[in-house]
């Protein structure tokens, strides 16, 4: 088992063949009470977990939004878009099978964002990013990352998997930033900066 924190720096993923990152959140009424608050809680909050495959400094593939298998071989798979935050467990996940990731991919950056217009981290509560070692068919949680509630940003760089020869390392980032909503190039620039 590996245990990950931001302060530890990149962790070796030797022996880890499958890694999953999940995000969960609870919808909130924010400061709205009464009927408006009930409506907001029922409609939920739309956050997005996105994995961006990098070739050197260039983002070349995106898993998330409407792209579930961007490498086309099952090596980087997104679970699908949860637009409400309703339900138990992780609302969205991305799973990486390292042995099948094409050799030209040098890193994968995992980002959570209030990407669609009108969405907001402030409309979500209890946002949590979980990192799992999913090697051998069993899933074991190795990190639970909680972004600050004080941020007014709409994006959070969660972690980055970095290729080192035939092996991989995972670095916890947990840094927030502003991403122009609905703007995929802005999302890519945010990933490149990490």
LINKA-V931467 format. One record per helix or strand of 3 or more residues. SS is the DSSP state (hx for helix, st for strand). FROM is the first residue (numbers start at 1). LEN is the number of residues. If there is no record, write none. Layout:
# LINKA-V931467
{{SS	FROM	LEN} {SS	FROM	LEN}}
This chain:
# LINKA-V931467
{{hx	6	3} {st	18	10} {hx	34	10} {st	48	8} {st	58	7} {st	76	3} {st	92	6} {hx	98	3} {st	107	7} {hx	121	3} {st	124	10} {hx	135	3} {st	140	6} {st	155	10} {st	167	11} {hx	184	9}}
